[in-house]
Amino acid sequence: MFRNSESNVHENRENENRENALDIMRKVMHSSGVYMRLQLEALGLYGGQPKVLILLSSEDGLTKKDLAQRFEVTAPTITKMIERLEKNGFVCTKKDADDRRITRVYLEDRGRAILKALKDFKKESQSVYFKDFTDDEVERLHAMLERVRENILSSETMQAHFERHGHQHKHHHKHHHKHCNHHVTNHIKNHMKHDEEGR
């Protein structure tokens, strides 16, 4: 009887700890989303737009189809995003010289100029997020969050999603790290489609 009671107490404590952890993760994601939105709006950018500019800075002239595939969003979503960037002078679009059906996207001078501000923003974000953290604490936090992410990606729900879209967890994992730009764009990708279609 005593052992059963002790076991129940332990189980309840574990459940409470996990609920508290999920709650604080949701709060961090919400606070981070608001912080980044406000910072990006000050630069005249929204949602996943910085990620597009960063990618074009190393691979200028990608097609809209290329961009949609890289960020795993629909064609209408990427088209709307490019239209906003072009309207604000960050990029321009041109028909492919060999195939007029293809539209390529290029950085404008204003787009290149804003990249410096984005780098400064990333540094400032790191200072804000990890204020008073030691390097060891940041490293341990990263390791634990990476474990959480792997658990999510390995879940039956996510694996079924990957299967439906024709790619596996391993491919998705490599693709994610290849094209994400650490703290800022990592978060932005997850909310890209929601932010763009909600405007």
Backbone as JSON Lines, residues from 0, in Angstrom:
{"i":0,"aa":"M","n":[0.84,-1.2,0.0],"ca":[0.0,0.0,0.0],"c":[0.87,1.25,0.0]}
{"i":1,"aa":"F","n":[1.88,1.25,0.88],"ca":[2.77,2.4,0.98],"c":[3.56,2.58,-0.3]}
{"i":2,"aa":"R","n":[3.99,1.44,-0.89],"ca":[4.76,1.51,-2.12],"c":[3.91,2.07,-3.26]}
{"i":3,"aa":"N","n":[2.64,1.63,-3.32],"ca":[1.75,2.15,-4.36],"c":[1.54,3.65,-4.22]}
{"i":4,"aa":"S","n":[1.36,4.1,-2.98],"ca":[1.18,5.53,-2.71],"c":[2.43,6.31,-3.1]}
{"i":5,"aa":"E","n":[3.58,5.76,-2.77],"ca":[4.85,6.42,-3.1],"c":[5.04,6.48,-4.61]}
{"i":6,"aa":"S","n":[4.64,5.39,-5.29],"ca":[4.74,5.34,-6.75],"c":[3.83,6.37,-7.39]}
{"i":7,"aa":"N","n":[2.62,6.53,-6.85],"ca":[1.68,7.51,-7.39],"c":[2.21,8.93,-7.22]}
{"i":8,"aa":"V","n":[2.8,9.21,-6.07],"ca":[3.37,10.53,-5.82],"c":[4.47,10.82,-6.83]}
{"i":9,"aa":"H","n":[5.32,9.83,-7.06],"ca":[6.43,9.98,-8.01],"c":[5.9,10.22,-9.42]}
{"i":10,"aa":"E","n":[4.87,9.46,-9.81],"ca":[4.29,9.6,-11.13],"c":[3.63,10.97,-11.3]}
{"i":11,"aa":"N","n":[2.91,11.41,-10.27],"ca":[2.28,12.73,-10.32],"c":[3.31,13.84,-10.45]}
{"i":12,"aa":"R","n":[4.43,13.68,-9.75],"ca":[5.48,14.69,-9.81],"c":[6.1,14.73,-11.2]}
{"i":13,"aa":"E","n":[6.29,13.56,-11.79],"ca":[6.84,13.5,-13.15],"c":[5.9,14.19,-14.14]}
{"i":14,"aa":"N","n":[4.6,13.88,-14.03],"ca":[3.62,14.48,-14.93],"c":[3.58,16.0,-14.76]}
{"i":15,"aa":"E","n":[3.64,16.46,-13.53],"ca":[3.61,17.89,-13.27],"c":[4.85,18.57,-13.85]}
{"i":16,"aa":"N","n":[6.01,17.93,-13.7],"ca":[7.25,18.48,-14.25],"c":[7.17,18.6,-15.76]}
{"i":17,"aa":"R","n":[6.62,17.58,-16.41],"ca":[6.52,17.6,-17.87],"c":[5.5,18.64,-18.34]}
{"i":18,"aa":"E","n":[4.41,18.76,-17.62],"ca":[3.41,19.78,-17.97],"c":[4.0,21.18,-17.82]}
{"i":19,"aa":"N","n":[4.76,21.38,-16.74],"ca":[5.4,22.68,-16.53],"c":[6.42,22.98,-17.62]}
{"i":20,"aa":"A","n":[7.16,21.94,-18.04],"ca":[8.16,22.13,-19.09],"c":[7.49,22.5,-20.41]}
{"i":21,"aa":"L","n":[6.4,21.8,-20.75],"ca":[5.68,22.12,-21.98],"c":[5.1,23.53,-21.92]}
{"i":22,"aa":"D","n":[4.61,23.9,-20.77],"ca":[4.01,25.22,-20.6],"c":[5.05,26.32,-20.81]}
{"i":23,"aa":"I","n":[6.24,26.15,-20.23],"ca":[7.26,27.19,-20.38],"c":[7.79,27.22,-21.8]}
{"i":24,"aa":"M","n":[7.84,26.06,-22.48],"ca":[8.27,26.04,-23.87],"c":[7.29,26.82,-24.75]}
{"i":25,"aa":"R","n":[5.99,26.63,-24.48],"ca":[4.97,27.38,-25.24],"c":[5.12,28.88,-24.99]}
{"i":26,"aa":"K","n":[5.37,29.24,-23.74],"ca":[5.52,30.66,-23.4],"c":[6.76,31.26,-24.06]}
{"i":27,"aa":"V","n":[7.84,30.48,-24.08],"ca":[9.08,30.96,-24.71],"c":[8.85,31.15,-26.21]}
{"i":28,"aa":"M","n":[8.19,30.19,-26.84],"ca":[7.92,30.3,-28.28],"c":[7.06,31.52,-28.59]}
{"i":29,"aa":"H","n":[6.05,31.76,-27.74],"ca":[5.18,32.92,-27.95],"c":[5.96,34.23,-27.78]}
{"i":30,"aa":"S","n":[6.71,34.32,-26.68],"ca":[7.48,35.54,-26.41],"c":[8.52,35.78,-27.5]}
{"i":31,"aa":"S","n":[9.16,34.7,-27.94],"ca":[10.16,34.8,-28.99],"c":[9.53,35.27,-30.29]}
{"i":32,"aa":"G","n":[8.34,34.74,-30.61],"ca":[7.66,35.15,-31.82],"c":[7.31,36.62,-31.83]}
{"i":33,"aa":"V","n":[6.82,37.12,-30.7],"ca":[6.47,38.54,-30.59],"c":[7.72,39.41,-30.71]}
{"i":34,"aa":"Y","n":[8.77,39.01,-30.0],"ca":[10.04,39.77,-30.02],"c":[10.59,39.86,-31.45]}
{"i":35,"aa":"M","n":[10.63,38.74,-32.14],"ca":[11.19,38.72,-33.49],"c":[10.31,39.5,-34.46]}
{"i":36,"aa":"R","n":[8.99,39.37,-34.3],"ca":[8.09,40.12,-35.19],"c":[8.31,41.61,-35.05]}
{"i":37,"aa":"L","n":[8.42,42.09,-33.82],"ca":[8.62,43.51,-33.58],"c":[9.97,43.99,-34.14]}
{"i":38,"aa":"Q","n":[11.0,43.18,-33.95],"ca":[12.33,43.55,-34.45],"c":[12.36,43.58,-35.97]}
{"i":39,"aa":"L","n":[11.74,42.59,-36.59],"ca":[11.73,42.51,-38.05],"c":[10.87,43.61,-38.67]}
{"i":40,"aa":"E","n":[9.76,43.92,-38.02],"ca":[8.9,45.0,-38.53],"c":[9.64,46.33,-38.54]}
{"i":41,"aa":"A","n":[10.53,46.51,-37.57],"ca":[11.33,47.74,-37.51],"c":[12.27,47.84,-38.72]}
{"i":42,"aa":"L","n":[12.59,46.69,-39.33],"ca":[13.44,46.66,-40.51],"c":[12.63,46.64,-41.8]}
{"i":43,"aa":"G","n":[11.29,46.62,-41.66],"ca":[10.43,46.56,-42.83],"c":[10.26,45.15,-43.36]}
{"i":44,"aa":"L","n":[10.48,44.15,-42.5],"ca":[10.37,42.75,-42.92],"c":[9.33,42.01,-42.1]}
{"i":45,"aa":"Y","n":[8.86,40.91,-42.63],"ca":[7.87,40.1,-41.94],"c":[8.17,38.62,-42.11]}
{"i":46,"aa":"G","n":[7.65,37.83,-41.18],"ca":[7.67,36.38,-41.29],"c":[8.96,35.78,-41.81]}
{"i":47,"aa":"G","n":[8.86,35.0,-42.89],"ca":[10.01,34.28,-43.42],"c":[10.84,35.07,-44.41]}
{"i":48,"aa":"Q","n":[10.56,36.35,-44.58],"ca":[11.29,37.14,-45.57],"c":[12.81,37.19,-45.35]}
{"i":49,"aa":"P","n":[13.29,37.34,-44.1],"ca":[14.75,37.37,-43.91],"c":[15.43,36.11,-44.42]}
{"i":50,"aa":"K","n":[14.78,34.98,-44.25],"ca":[15.36,33.71,-44.69],"c":[15.55,33.69,-46.2]}
{"i":51,"aa":"V","n":[14.6,34.28,-46.93],"ca":[14.72,34.36,-48.38],"c":[15.92,35.22,-48.77]}
{"i":52,"aa":"L","n":[16.07,36.35,-48.12],"ca":[17.18,37.25,-48.41],"c":[18.52,36.6,-48.11]}
{"i":53,"aa":"I","n":[18.59,35.9,-46.99],"ca":[19.83,35.22,-46.6],"c":[20.2,34.15,-47.62]}
{"i":54,"aa":"L","n":[19.22,33.37,-48.06],"ca":[19.49,32.33,-49.04],"c":[19.92,32.92,-50.38]}
{"i":55,"aa":"L","n":[19.24,33.99,-50.82],"ca":[19.59,34.63,-52.09],"c":[20.98,35.27,-52.05]}
{"i":56,"aa":"S","n":[21.43,35.64,-50.87],"ca":[22.76,36.25,-50.76],"c":[23.86,35.26,-51.14]}
{"i":57,"aa":"S","n":[23.57,33.97,-51.03],"ca":[24.56,32.96,-51.4],"c":[24.18,32.23,-52.68]}
{"i":58,"aa":"E","n":[22.89,32.28,-53.04],"ca":[22.41,31.61,-54.26],"c":[21.45,32.52,-55.0]}
{"i":59,"aa":"D","n":[21.95,33.63,-55.47],"ca":[21.1,34.61,-56.15],"c":[20.56,34.03,-57.46]}
{"i":60,"aa":"G","n":[19.32,34.38,-57.78],"ca":[18.74,33.94,-59.03],"c":[17.96,32.64,-58.94]}
{"i":61,"aa":"L","n":[17.64,32.2,-57.73],"ca":[16.82,31.0,-57.58],"c":[15.41,31.26,-58.12]}
{"i":62,"aa":"T","n":[14.75,30.21,-58.57],"ca":[13.38,30.36,-59.03],"c":[12.42,30.33,-57.85]}
{"i":63,"aa":"K","n":[11.19,30.76,-58.09],"ca":[10.18,30.69,-57.03],"c":[9.95,29.23,-56.62]}
{"i":64,"aa":"K","n":[10.01,28.34,-57.59],"ca":[9.84,26.92,-57.29],"c":[10.97,26.43,-56.39]}
{"i":65,"aa":"D","n":[12.2,26.86,-56.69],"ca":[13.35,26.49,-55.84],"c":[13.11,26.93,-54.41]}
{"i":66,"aa":"L","n":[12.69,28.18,-54.24],"ca":[12.48,28.74,-52.91],"c":[11.37,28.01,-52.16]}
{"i":67,"aa":"A","n":[10.29,27.71,-52.86],"ca":[9.17,27.0,-52.22],"c":[9.63,25.62,-51.74]}
{"i":68,"aa":"Q","n":[10.44,24.95,-52.54],"ca":[10.93,23.62,-52.16],"c":[11.91,23.7,-51.01]}
{"i":69,"aa":"R","n":[12.78,24.68,-51.02],"ca":[13.77,24.83,-49.96],"c":[13.11,25.03,-48.6]}
{"i":70,"aa":"F","n":[12.06,25.85,-48.6],"ca":[11.4,26.19,-47.33],"c":[10.16,25.35,-47.05]}
{"i":71,"aa":"E","n":[9.87,24.42,-47.98],"ca":[8.75,23.51,-47.8],"c":[7.43,24.24,-47.57]}
{"i":72,"aa":"V","n":[7.16,25.2,-48.45],"ca":[5.9,25.95,-48.42],"c":[5.26,25.85,-49.79]}
{"i":73,"aa":"T","n":[4.01,26.28,-49.88],"ca":[3.3,26.2,-51.16],"c":[3.74,27.32,-52.1]}
{"i":74,"aa":"A","n":[3.45,27.12,-53.38],"ca":[3.78,28.13,-54.39],"c":[3.08,29.46,-54.11]}
{"i":75,"aa":"P","n":[1.78,29.47,-53.75],"ca":[1.13,30.75,-53.44],"c":[1.79,31.48,-52.27]}
{"i":76,"aa":"T","n":[2.25,30.71,-51.27],"ca":[2.89,31.34,-50.11],"c":[4.18,32.04,-50.51]}
{"i":77,"aa":"I","n":[5.03,31.37,-51.29],"ca":[6.3,31.97,-51.69],"c":[6.07,33.11,-52.67]}
{"i":78,"aa":"T","n":[5.05,32.99,-53.52],"ca":[4.75,34.05,-54.47],"c":[4.33,35.32,-53.74]}
{"i":79,"aa":"K","n":[3.48,35.17,-52.73],"ca":[3.03,36.32,-51.95],"c":[4.22,36.97,-51.23]}
{"i":80,"aa":"M","n":[5.11,36.15,-50.7],"ca":[6.27,36.66,-49.99],"c":[7.2,37.45,-50.93]}
{"i":81,"aa":"I","n":[7.45,36.88,-52.12],"ca":[8.32,37.54,-53.09],"c":[7.7,38.85,-53.56]}
{"i":82,"aa":"E","n":[6.39,38.85,-53.76],"ca":[5.71,40.09,-54.18],"c":[5.9,41.19,-53.15]}
{"i":83,"aa":"R","n":[5.81,40.85,-51.87],"ca":[5.99,41.85,-50.81],"c":[7.44,42.35,-50.8]}
{"i":84,"aa":"L","n":[8.38,41.43,-50.95],"ca":[9.79,41.82,-50.95],"c":[10.11,42.7,-52.16]}
{"i":85,"aa":"E","n":[9.52,42.37,-53.3],"ca":[9.76,43.15,-54.51],"c":[9.13,44.53,-54.39]}
{"i":86,"aa":"K","n":[7.93,44.59,-53.83],"ca":[7.25,45.87,-53.65],"c":[8.06,46.82,-52.77]}
{"i":87,"aa":"N","n":[8.76,46.26,-51.78],"ca":[9.56,47.07,-50.86],"c":[11.01,47.25,-51.31]}
{"i":88,"aa":"G","n":[11.33,46.78,-52.51],"ca":[12.64,47.02,-53.09],"c":[13.76,46.13,-52.6]}
{"i":89,"aa":"F","n":[13.43,45.01,-51.96],"ca":[14.47,44.11,-51.46],"c":[14.94,43.13,-52.53]}
{"i":90,"aa":"V","n":[14.04,42.75,-53.43],"ca":[14.39,41.83,-54.51],"c":[13.75,42.29,-55.81]}
{"i":91,"aa":"C","n":[14.18,41.69,-56.91],"ca":[13.52,41.9,-58.19],"c":[13.35,40.53,-58.86]}
{"i":92,"aa":"T","n":[12.39,40.43,-59.73],"ca":[12.16,39.17,-60.45],"c":[12.39,39.39,-61.94]}
{"i":93,"aa":"K","n":[12.97,38.37,-62.57],"ca":[13.25,38.44,-64.0],"c":[12.94,37.09,-64.64]}
{"i":94,"aa":"K","n":[12.48,37.13,-65.88],"ca":[12.23,35.91,-66.61],"c":[13.56,35.26,-66.99]}
{"i":95,"aa":"D","n":[13.59,33.95,-66.93],"ca":[14.79,33.21,-67.3],"c":[15.11,33.46,-68.78]}
{"i":96,"aa":"A","n":[16.39,33.66,-69.07],"ca":[16.78,33.98,-70.44],"c":[16.5,32.85,-71.42]}
{"i":97,"aa":"D","n":[16.56,31.61,-70.95],"ca":[16.36,30.46,-71.82],"c":[14.94,29.91,-71.8]}
{"i":98,"aa":"D","n":[14.22,30.2,-70.73],"ca":[12.85,29.68,-70.6],"c":[11.98,30.76,-69.96]}
{"i":99,"aa":"R","n":[11.19,31.43,-70.77],"ca":[10.38,32.56,-70.29],"c":[9.3,32.13,-69.31]}
{"i":100,"aa":"R","n":[9.06,30.83,-69.18],"ca":[8.06,30.36,-68.22],"c":[8.6,30.39,-66.79]}
{"i":101,"aa":"I","n":[9.92,30.49,-66.67],"ca":[10.57,30.46,-65.36],"c":[10.88,31.87,-64.88]}
{"i":102,"aa":"T","n":[10.52,32.16,-63.63],"ca":[10.82,33.47,-63.02],"c":[11.9,33.29,-61.97]}
{"i":103,"aa":"R","n":[12.96,34.07,-62.09],"ca":[14.05,34.0,-61.12],"c":[14.02,35.23,-60.21]}
{"i":104,"aa":"V","n":[14.54,35.05,-59.0],"ca":[14.49,36.1,-57.98],"c":[15.91,36.54,-57.65]}
{"i":105,"aa":"Y","n":[16.14,37.85,-57.67],"ca":[17.47,38.41,-57.42],"c":[17.43,39.46,-56.32]}
{"i":106,"aa":"L","n":[18.51,39.53,-55.57],"ca":[18.62,40.55,-54.53],"c":[18.84,41.92,-55.17]}
{"i":107,"aa":"E","n":[18.15,42.92,-54.65],"ca":[18.42,44.31,-55.02],"c":[19.42,44.88,-54.02]}
{"i":108,"aa":"D","n":[19.89,46.08,-54.28],"ca":[20.86,46.71,-53.37],"c":[20.3,46.85,-51.97]}
{"i":109,"aa":"R","n":[19.01,47.2,-51.89],"ca":[18.4,47.35,-50.57],"c":[18.36,46.01,-49.83]}
{"i":110,"aa":"G","n":[18.15,44.94,-50.57],"ca":[18.15,43.61,-49.96],"c":[19.51,43.24,-49.42]}
{"i":111,"aa":"R","n":[20.57,43.57,-50.17],"ca":[21.93,43.3,-49.71],"c":[22.26,44.15,-48.49]}
{"i":112,"aa":"A","n":[21.79,45.38,-48.5],"ca":[22.09,46.29,-47.38],"c":[21.43,45.8,-46.08]}
{"i":113,"aa":"I","n":[20.24,45.23,-46.2],"ca":[19.51,44.81,-45.0],"c":[20.15,43.58,-44.36]}
{"i":114,"aa":"L","n":[21.0,42.86,-45.09],"ca":[21.65,41.67,-44.54],"c":[22.53,42.02,-43.35]}
{"i":115,"aa":"K","n":[23.17,43.18,-43.42],"ca":[24.01,43.62,-42.29],"c":[23.15,43.84,-41.05]}
{"i":116,"aa":"A","n":[22.0,44.45,-41.24],"ca":[21.08,44.68,-40.12],"c":[20.58,43.36,-39.56]}
{"i":117,"aa":"L","n":[20.37,42.36,-40.41],"ca":[19.92,41.05,-39.95],"c":[21.0,40.36,-39.12]}
{"i":118,"aa":"K","n":[22.25,40.53,-39.51],"ca":[23.35,39.96,-38.73],"c":[23.42,40.62,-37.35]}
{"i":119,"aa":"D","n":[23.24,41.94,-37.33],"ca":[23.23,42.65,-36.05],"c":[22.06,42.19,-35.19]}
{"i":120,"aa":"F","n":[20.92,41.97,-35.84],"ca":[19.73,41.5,-35.14],"c":[19.97,40.14,-34.52]}
{"i":121,"aa":"K","n":[20.66,39.26,-35.24],"ca":[20.94,37.93,-34.72],"c":[21.83,38.02,-33.48]}
{"i":122,"aa":"K","n":[22.84,38.88,-33.54],"ca":[23.72,39.05,-32.39],"c":[22.96,39.62,-31.2]}
{"i":123,"aa":"E","n":[22.11,40.6,-31.47],"ca":[21.32,41.2,-30.4],"c":[20.36,40.18,-29.79]}
{"i":124,"aa":"S","n":[19.76,39.35,-30.64],"ca":[18.85,38.32,-30.15],"c":[19.56,37.35,-29.23]}
{"i":125,"aa":"Q","n":[20.75,36.96,-29.61],"ca":[21.52,36.04,-28.77],"c":[21.83,36.67,-27.42]}
{"i":126,"aa":"S","n":[22.15,37.96,-27.44],"ca":[22.45,38.66,-26.18],"c":[21.21,38.74,-25.29]}
{"i":127,"aa":"V","n":[20.06,38.98,-25.91],"ca":[18.81,39.07,-25.15],"c":[18.4,37.71,-24.61]}
{"i":128,"aa":"Y","n":[18.4,36.71,-25.47],"ca":[17.93,35.39,-25.08],"c":[18.8,34.74,-24.01]}
{"i":129,"aa":"F","n":[20.09,34.93,-24.13],"ca":[21.02,34.21,-23.26],"c":[21.76,35.11,-22.27]}
{"i":130,"aa":"K","n":[21.11,36.21,-21.92],"ca":[21.67,37.11,-20.93],"c":[21.89,36.36,-19.61]}
{"i":131,"aa":"D","n":[23.08,36.5,-19.05],"ca":[23.47,35.88,-17.77],"c":[23.6,34.36,-17.86]}
{"i":132,"aa":"F","n":[23.55,33.79,-19.06],"ca":[23.8,32.36,-19.24],"c":[25.3,32.14,-19.42]}
{"i":133,"aa":"T","n":[25.83,31.09,-18.84],"ca":[27.21,30.71,-19.1],"c":[27.25,29.91,-20.4]}
{"i":134,"aa":"D","n":[28.44,29.79,-20.98],"ca":[28.58,28.99,-22.2],"c":[28.13,27.55,-21.96]}
{"i":135,"aa":"D","n":[28.45,27.04,-20.79],"ca":[28.08,25.67,-20.46],"c":[26.56,25.51,-20.39]}
{"i":136,"aa":"E","n":[25.88,26.5,-19.83],"ca":[24.42,26.45,-19.74],"c":[23.79,26.5,-21.11]}
{"i":137,"aa":"V","n":[24.32,27.34,-21.99],"ca":[23.8,27.44,-23.34],"c":[24.0,26.11,-24.08]}
{"i":138,"aa":"E","n":[25.17,25.52,-23.89],"ca":[25.47,24.25,-24.55],"c":[24.53,23.14,-24.06]}
{"i":139,"aa":"R","n":[24.28,23.11,-22.76],"ca":[23.39,22.09,-22.21],"c":[21.94,22.32,-22.65]}
{"i":140,"aa":"L","n":[21.54,23.59,-22.7],"ca":[20.19,23.92,-23.16],"c":[20.01,23.48,-24.61]}
{"i":141,"aa":"H","n":[21.0,23.77,-25.43],"ca":[20.95,23.38,-26.84],"c":[20.8,21.87,-26.97]}
{"i":142,"aa":"A","n":[21.58,21.13,-26.22],"ca":[21.54,19.67,-26.28],"c":[20.17,19.13,-25.88]}
{"i":143,"aa":"M","n":[19.59,19.7,-24.83],"ca":[18.29,19.23,-24.36],"c":[17.18,19.57,-25.35]}
{"i":144,"aa":"L","n":[17.23,20.79,-25.92],"ca":[16.21,21.17,-26.89],"c":[16.34,20.35,-28.17]}
{"i":145,"aa":"E","n":[17.57,20.0,-28.53],"ca":[17.78,19.16,-29.71],"c":[17.17,17.78,-29.48]}
{"i":146,"aa":"R","n":[17.27,17.28,-28.27],"ca":[16.65,15.99,-27.94],"c":[15.13,16.08,-28.06]}
{"i":147,"aa":"V","n":[14.57,17.19,-27.59],"ca":[13.12,17.38,-27.7],"c":[12.72,17.41,-29.17]}
{"i":148,"aa":"R","n":[13.47,18.14,-29.96],"ca":[13.18,18.25,-31.39],"c":[13.26,16.88,-32.07]}
{"i":149,"aa":"E","n":[14.28,16.11,-31.75],"ca":[14.41,14.78,-32.34],"c":[13.25,13.88,-31.93]}
{"i":150,"aa":"N","n":[12.81,14.0,-30.68],"ca":[11.66,13.21,-30.23],"c":[10.41,13.55,-31.04]}
{"i":151,"aa":"I","n":[10.23,14.84,-31.3],"ca":[9.06,15.28,-32.07],"c":[9.15,14.77,-33.5]}
{"i":152,"aa":"L","n":[10.32,14.95,-34.13],"ca":[10.49,14.52,-35.51],"c":[10.38,13.01,-35.67]}
{"i":153,"aa":"S","n":[10.72,12.27,-34.61],"ca":[10.67,10.81,-34.67],"c":[9.29,10.24,-34.31]}
{"i":154,"aa":"S","n":[8.37,11.1,-33.93],"ca":[7.04,10.64,-33.53],"c":[6.29,10.07,-34.73]}
{"i":155,"aa":"E","n":[5.31,9.22,-34.46],"ca":[4.52,8.62,-35.52],"c":[3.81,9.69,-36.35]}
{"i":156,"aa":"T","n":[3.34,10.74,-35.68],"ca":[2.64,11.81,-36.38],"c":[3.53,12.47,-37.42]}
{"i":157,"aa":"M","n":[4.77,12.81,-37.03],"ca":[5.68,13.48,-37.94],"c":[6.19,12.54,-39.03]}
{"i":158,"aa":"Q","n":[6.45,11.29,-38.66],"ca":[6.91,10.33,-39.66],"c":[5.85,10.12,-40.74]}
{"i":159,"aa":"A","n":[4.59,10.08,-40.33],"ca":[3.49,9.94,-41.29],"c":[3.44,11.16,-42.21]}
{"i":160,"aa":"H","n":[3.7,12.32,-41.63],"ca":[3.73,13.57,-42.41],"c":[4.85,13.52,-43.44]}
{"i":161,"aa":"F","n":[6.04,13.07,-43.01],"ca":[7.17,12.98,-43.93],"c":[6.88,11.98,-45.05]}
{"i":162,"aa":"E","n":[6.25,10.88,-44.7],"ca":[5.91,9.87,-45.7],"c":[4.96,10.45,-46.76]}
{"i":163,"aa":"R","n":[3.97,11.19,-46.29],"ca":[2.99,11.78,-47.22],"c":[3.64,12.77,-48.17]}
{"i":164,"aa":"H","n":[4.67,13.45,-47.69],"ca":[5.32,14.47,-48.5],"c":[6.59,13.96,-49.18]}
{"i":165,"aa":"G","n":[6.8,12.66,-49.1],"ca":[7.87,12.06,-49.89],"c":[9.27,12.23,-49.37]}
{"i":166,"aa":"H","n":[9.44,12.5,-48.08],"ca":[10.8,12.54,-47.54],"c":[10.8,11.99,-46.12]}
{"i":167,"aa":"Q","n":[11.96,11.51,-45.71],"ca":[12.12,10.87,-44.42],"c":[12.7,11.82,-43.39]}
{"i":168,"aa":"H","n":[12.66,11.4,-42.14],"ca":[13.21,12.19,-41.04],"c":[14.66,12.56,-41.29]}
{"i":169,"aa":"K","n":[15.47,11.61,-41.74],"ca":[16.9,11.86,-41.94],"c":[17.1,12.96,-42.97]}
{"i":170,"aa":"H","n":[16.36,12.87,-44.08],"ca":[16.48,13.9,-45.11],"c":[16.04,15.25,-44.59]}
{"i":171,"aa":"H","n":[14.93,15.27,-43.89],"ca":[14.4,16.51,-43.33],"c":[15.4,17.14,-42.36]}
{"i":172,"aa":"H","n":[16.04,16.3,-41.55],"ca":[17.0,16.78,-40.55],"c":[18.19,17.45,-41.23]}
{"i":173,"aa":"K","n":[18.72,16.81,-42.29],"ca":[19.86,17.38,-43.0],"c":[19.46,18.65,-43.72]}
{"i":174,"aa":"H","n":[18.28,18.61,-44.35],"ca":[17.79,19.77,-45.08],"c":[17.62,20.96,-44.14]}
{"i":175,"aa":"H","n":[17.1,20.7,-42.96],"ca":[16.85,21.75,-41.98],"c":[18.15,22.44,-41.59]}
{"i":176,"aa":"H","n":[19.18,21.66,-41.27],"ca":[20.43,22.26,-40.81],"c":[21.19,22.94,-41.92]}
{"i":177,"aa":"K","n":[21.02,22.47,-43.15],"ca":[21.75,23.06,-44.26],"c":[21.28,24.46,-44.56]}
{"i":178,"aa":"H","n":[19.98,24.7,-44.41],"ca":[19.42,25.98,-44.85],"c":[18.95,26.89,-43.73]}
{"i":179,"aa":"C","n":[19.06,26.48,-42.48],"ca":[18.64,27.35,-41.39],"c":[19.8,28.19,-40.91]}
{"i":180,"aa":"N","n":[19.52,29.39,-40.48],"ca":[20.56,30.28,-40.02],"c":[20.41,30.49,-38.52]}
{"i":181,"aa":"H","n":[20.68,29.46,-37.76],"ca":[20.73,29.43,-36.31],"c":[19.46,30.03,-35.7]}
{"i":182,"aa":"H","n":[19.56,30.87,-34.67],"ca":[18.43,31.24,-33.84],"c":[17.31,31.95,-34.58]}
{"i":183,"aa":"V","n":[17.64,32.96,-35.38],"ca":[16.6,33.77,-36.01],"c":[15.82,32.98,-37.04]}
{"i":184,"aa":"T","n":[16.51,32.46,-38.07],"ca":[15.79,31.8,-39.15],"c":[15.25,30.44,-38.75]}
{"i":185,"aa":"N","n":[15.85,29.81,-37.77],"ca":[15.33,28.54,-37.27],"c":[13.89,28.72,-36.79]}
{"i":186,"aa":"H","n":[13.67,29.77,-36.02],"ca":[12.33,30.04,-35.51],"c":[11.4,30.5,-36.62]}
{"i":187,"aa":"I","n":[11.94,31.33,-37.5],"ca":[11.13,31.9,-38.57],"c":[10.55,30.82,-39.47]}
{"i":188,"aa":"K","n":[11.34,29.8,-39.78],"ca":[10.86,28.76,-40.69],"c":[9.6,28.1,-40.17]}
{"i":189,"aa":"N","n":[9.58,27.81,-38.88],"ca":[8.44,27.12,-38.3],"c":[7.15,27.92,-38.42]}
{"i":190,"aa":"H","n":[7.27,29.28,-38.47],"ca":[6.08,30.14,-38.5],"c":[5.91,30.84,-39.83]}
{"i":191,"aa":"M","n":[6.75,30.5,-40.81],"ca":[6.74,31.21,-42.08],"c":[5.38,31.21,-42.76]}
{"i":192,"aa":"K","n":[4.83,30.03,-42.96],"ca":[3.58,29.93,-43.68],"c":[2.45,30.63,-42.94]}
{"i":193,"aa":"H","n":[2.41,30.46,-41.64],"ca":[1.35,31.07,-40.83],"c":[1.43,32.59,-40.9]}
{"i":194,"aa":"D","n":[2.64,33.15,-40.76],"ca":[2.8,34.6,-40.76],"c":[2.42,35.21,-42.09]}
{"i":195,"aa":"E","n":[2.85,34.58,-43.19],"ca":[2.61,35.15,-44.52],"c":[1.14,35.06,-44.92]}
{"i":196,"aa":"E","n":[0.52,33.91,-44.69],"ca":[-0.86,33.74,-45.11],"c":[-1.82,34.49,-44.21]}
{"i":197,"aa":"G","n":[-1.34,34.86,-43.0],"ca":[-2.21,35.57,-42.07],"c":[-2.25,37.05,-42.31]}
{"i":198,"aa":"R","n":[-1.46,37.5,-43.27],"ca":[-1.41,38.95,-43.52],"c":[-2.2,39.31,-44.77]}
